[in-house]
């Protein structure tokens, strides 16, 4: 995957800009607060993922502007392609001028890897950060994993809510087995997918 050009409008502190990377190595430099990281964040959003800085969508739109737009020309799957992402109350996306159901469908179409100082928490913090990093990586390789992960998270939240409600309504205990079975089914897929990914990653990590 090669990024050919990137255009942003009303994104963070950038009113409008066009960025064309070099053929091999591109270094973005400038004073603090000029938008260097914002530009890299815009590239990352085209992977279908959310901000790697943990920002909400509303924070990505320039103050006073109705919406933000990120458009990229890139080379992937043996041909020139174009991706468009608009951010208003929610994100909307198009690939080669064809609207997508959600921005998450860009996963697997536009691929990128980001490493920032914040990612040092992969070493310093607990397993939650590591799982999030692994899941984000898998989603680019296997876009269908996004659906499984969302279902697992939803069932887990509903089961946890049920456990709290059982304290006040004991009859709900009879439904716990149903949620346990669904959680186990989605959880098994998540565990197996993560394990397979780590097996592929291990040789690189050992080097």
Secondary structure, DSSP 8 states (H G I E B T S, - for coil): -EEEEEEEEEETTEEEEEE---SS-------TTSSHHHHHHHHHHTTT---TT---GGGGB-TT-S-EEEEEEEEETTEEEEEEEEESSSEEEEETTEE-SSGGGGTTTS------GGGGHHHHS-HHHHHHHHHHHHHHH-TTHHHHHHHHHHHHHHHHHHHHHHTT-GGGGGGHHHHHHHHHHHHHHHHHHHHHHHHHHHHHHH-
